């Protein structure tokens, strides 16, 4: 008869000795989760990489000239651009030098990351390589409410007296912060008088 209070001998074949090399499970470590078992609002690693790339591309964008137009007159009122006799690329006066007022309309697109910075817009008009007009304007937009993360398109207008010396090609350039300019070409011809 077996005594229940008596421990079995060490050499009892019915009891296996403990294996010192056996791995002990860590009860505190979380179980591995398959990718398809992630929480509904979790972001997969490949999606997160795409989001980071998009954010870096947004931060890398710089202010640029969105459009450049000429007109008989240009004006900005309450953030809107108004043109009179706008968007032409040739002129034919009857005599030279031809004095006129040139309306210049410029749209500056500023990424949100640069809206608190001051920017320099440079305008230059050349006739056959000779500079007729050149000036700079400073621009600071700030960050209006409700514009978080959005670009700002800022219209600007200038009305500049110009004396065109003769026939040829005029080139108008506009740039912001010294980057590559946008250009607009104007062909100058001489209008022949009508026969009597």
C-alpha positions as CSV (number, residue, x, y, z in Angstrom):
1,X,0.0,0.0,0.0
2,X,1.4,3.4,-1.0
3,X,1.7,6.1,1.6
4,X,0.3,9.4,0.0
5,X,2.4,11.6,2.3
6,X,5.6,9.9,1.2
7,X,7.4,11.5,-1.8
8,X,8.4,9.1,-4.6
9,X,12.1,8.2,-4.9
10,X,14.2,10.2,-7.4
11,X,14.7,7.1,-9.5
12,X,11.0,6.5,-9.9
13,X,10.5,5.8,-13.6
14,X,7.0,7.4,-13.5
15,X,8.3,10.9,-12.8
16,X,10.4,12.7,-15.4
17,X,13.2,15.0,-14.0
18,X,13.0,18.7,-15.1
19,X,15.1,19.6,-18.2
20,X,17.4,22.5,-17.2
21,X,17.8,23.5,-20.9
22,X,14.0,23.8,-21.6
23,X,12.7,27.3,-22.4
24,X,10.5,28.9,-19.9
25,X,7.6,30.9,-21.4
26,X,7.5,34.6,-20.6
27,X,4.0,35.2,-19.3
28,X,4.5,39.0,-19.6
29,X,5.4,39.1,-23.3
30,X,2.5,39.9,-25.7
31,X,1.6,37.4,-28.4
32,X,2.6,38.2,-31.9
33,X,-0.2,39.9,-34.0
34,X,-0.7,39.1,-37.6
35,X,-0.9,42.1,-40.0
36,X,-4.6,41.4,-40.7
37,X,-5.4,41.4,-37.0
38,X,-4.3,45.1,-36.4
39,X,-6.7,47.5,-34.9
40,X,-9.0,49.2,-37.4
41,X,-7.4,52.6,-36.8
42,X,-3.8,51.3,-36.9
43,X,-1.5,52.4,-39.8
44,X,0.4,49.7,-41.6
45,X,4.1,50.3,-42.0
46,X,4.0,50.8,-45.8
47,X,1.2,53.3,-45.4
48,X,3.1,55.1,-42.7
49,X,6.1,55.4,-45.0
50,X,3.9,56.9,-47.7
51,X,2.5,59.5,-45.2
52,X,6.0,60.4,-44.2
53,X,7.2,60.8,-47.8
54,X,4.2,63.1,-48.5
55,X,5.0,65.2,-45.5
56,X,8.6,65.6,-46.5
57,X,7.6,66.6,-50.0
58,X,5.2,69.2,-48.6
59,X,7.9,70.7,-46.4
60,X,10.3,70.7,-49.4
61,X,8.0,72.8,-51.6
62,X,8.9,76.5,-52.0
63,X,7.0,79.6,-53.0
64,X,6.6,79.9,-56.8
65,X,5.1,82.2,-59.4
66,X,1.7,80.7,-60.3
67,X,0.9,83.1,-63.2
68,X,2.2,86.2,-64.9
69,X,0.0,88.4,-67.1
70,X,0.2,91.8,-68.8
71,X,-2.7,94.2,-69.3
72,X,-3.5,97.8,-70.0
73,X,-4.3,98.1,-66.3
74,X,-4.2,95.6,-63.3
75,X,-5.6,96.0,-59.9
76,X,-6.2,93.8,-56.8
77,X,-9.2,94.6,-54.6
78,X,-10.2,92.4,-51.6
79,X,-7.8,89.6,-52.7
80,X,-9.2,89.5,-56.2
81,X,-7.4,90.4,-59.4
82,X,-9.0,92.7,-61.9
83,X,-7.6,93.3,-65.4
84,X,-8.5,95.8,-68.1
85,X,-7.4,94.9,-71.6
86,X,-5.4,91.9,-70.3
87,X,-3.5,88.9,-71.6
88,X,-1.8,90.0,-74.8
89,X,1.6,89.1,-76.3
90,X,2.1,91.7,-79.0
91,X,2.0,95.4,-79.5
92,X,2.3,97.6,-82.6
93,X,2.7,101.3,-82.0
94,X,3.0,103.7,-84.9
95,X,6.1,105.4,-83.7
96,X,9.0,105.1,-81.2
97,X,9.8,105.6,-78.4
98,X,6.4,104.4,-77.4
99,X,5.4,105.5,-73.9
100,X,2.7,103.6,-72.1
101,X,1.6,102.2,-68.8
102,X,2.1,98.5,-68.6
103,X,-0.2,96.6,-66.2
104,X,1.6,93.5,-64.6
105,X,-0.4,90.8,-62.7
106,X,1.5,88.2,-60.7
107,X,0.1,85.3,-58.7
108,X,2.4,84.0,-55.9
109,X,1.7,80.6,-54.6
110,X,3.0,80.1,-51.0
111,X,3.0,76.6,-49.3
112,X,1.6,76.6,-45.8
113,X,5.0,76.0,-44.2
114,X,6.3,79.3,-45.6
115,X,3.3,81.5,-45.0
116,X,4.9,83.2,-41.9
117,X,8.1,84.1,-43.8
118,X,8.8,87.2,-45.7
119,X,9.3,86.8,-49.5
120,X,10.8,88.9,-52.2
121,X,9.1,89.2,-55.6
122,X,11.3,90.5,-58.4
123,X,10.0,91.9,-61.7
124,X,12.1,92.7,-64.7
125,X,11.3,93.8,-68.3
126,X,13.9,93.6,-71.0
127,X,13.8,94.8,-74.6
128,X,16.3,92.9,-76.8
129,X,18.5,92.3,-73.8
130,X,18.3,95.8,-72.5
131,X,16.7,96.3,-69.1
132,X,13.7,98.7,-69.2
133,X,12.2,98.0,-65.8
134,X,13.4,96.3,-62.7
135,X,12.0,96.4,-59.1
136,X,11.3,94.2,-56.1
137,X,8.3,93.9,-53.7
138,X,8.2,92.4,-50.3
139,X,5.4,89.9,-49.3
140,X,4.3,88.4,-46.0
141,X,1.0,86.6,-45.8
142,X,0.6,85.2,-42.2
143,X,-1.7,82.3,-41.5
144,X,-5.4,83.2,-41.6
145,X,-7.9,81.1,-39.5
146,X,-9.1,78.0,-41.3
147,X,-6.1,77.7,-43.7
148,X,-4.2,75.1,-41.8
149,X,-2.1,73.0,-44.2
150,X,-3.3,74.9,-47.3
151,X,-1.3,76.9,-49.9
152,X,-2.0,80.6,-50.3
153,X,-2.4,82.2,-53.7
154,X,-1.6,85.9,-53.4
155,X,-2.4,88.1,-56.4
156,X,-0.3,91.2,-56.9
157,X,-0.7,94.1,-59.4
158,X,1.7,96.8,-60.7
159,X,1.1,99.6,-63.2
160,X,4.5,100.7,-64.5
161,X,5.3,103.5,-67.0
162,X,7.4,102.1,-69.9
163,X,9.1,103.7,-72.9
164,X,9.5,101.0,-75.6
165,X,12.5,102.1,-77.8
166,X,11.7,100.2,-81.0
167,X,10.6,97.0,-82.7
168,X,11.9,93.7,-81.3
169,X,11.2,91.3,-78.5
170,X,10.4,92.2,-74.9
171,X,10.6,89.6,-72.1
172,X,8.9,90.1,-68.8
173,X,10.2,88.0,-65.9
174,X,8.8,87.4,-62.4
175,X,10.5,85.4,-59.6
176,X,10.1,84.8,-55.9
177,X,13.0,84.5,-53.5
178,X,15.5,84.2,-56.3
179,X,14.2,81.0,-57.8
180,X,13.7,80.3,-61.5
181,X,11.4,83.0,-63.0
182,X,8.2,82.7,-65.0
183,X,8.5,84.6,-68.2
184,X,6.1,86.3,-70.7
185,X,7.2,87.4,-74.2
186,X,5.8,90.4,-76.0
187,X,6.5,91.0,-79.7
188,X,6.9,94.6,-80.7
189,X,6.2,95.6,-84.3
190,X,5.5,99.0,-85.9
191,X,2.1,99.7,-87.3
192,X,2.2,101.2,-90.7
193,X,0.1,104.3,-91.3
194,X,-2.9,103.8,-93.5
195,X,-2.7,105.3,-97.0
196,X,-4.6,108.5,-97.4
